[in-house]
Amino acid sequence: MSIPLSIDELTIWLALTSIILLATSEVLSPHYGRIHVFISRKRLRNVSMVVSFIFLAFIAIKVLNVVFS
């Protein structure tokens, strides 16, 4: 059974995800621990910026909805 998300819930989820990704890209070492997996900080930062822009687009939609209603 799927739970439908509202715009408000999706906006909060996008904000938290972008904050977590950006903090992770700044704090995480490029060579993570013992498993020898290379993590691209640039790619992680780019993904966090894309999620941030999507978040800002949702905020803009909400503001425009309030202004024009």
N, C-alpha and C positions, 0 to 999 in steps of 0.2 A: 504494500500500500504506500503510495507516494504522498508526501506532504507538500502541498503547493506553497511556494514562497511568495510573499508580497514584495513590492518594490522596496519598502522600508527595510525588510529583513535582508534582502539581497544587497542593498546599499551598505548596511552594517557589515555584512560578510565580506564584501569587496574591500571596505576600509581596513578591516582587521587583517585580511590576507595581504594587502599591499604593505601594511606596516611590518608584518612578520617577515615577508620576503625581503624588504629593504634592510631591516635590521640584520637578518641572516646574511645577506650579501656583504654587509660591512664587517660583521664580527667573525664569520666563519673563515677558517684557514683554507687556502686553495687545495691543500692535501689533507683530507679529513681522516684523522685517526689511523687505525690499524688496517683498514680495509683497502687502502691504496686506490681510492676512487678520486679522480680529479674532478673538482667542482668549478665550473667556469663562473667566476664572480661577475664578469661582464654580462653573461647571458642571464644570470639570476637577477641582476640589477635591471636589465632591460625588461624582463617579465614583470618585475615589480612596478616599473614605470607604466607598462601597458595596463596593468590592473588598476593603477592609480588614475590613469586617464579615463578608463571605463567608469570608475567610481565618480570622477568629476562630471562625466557625461550624465550619469544618473541624477546627480545633484542639480545640474543645469535643467534637466527635464522636470524635476520637482519644482524648481523655482519658477520656470516658465509656466507650469501648470497653475501655480498659485497666482502669478501675475495676470494671466489671461482668463482666470475663472471668476 
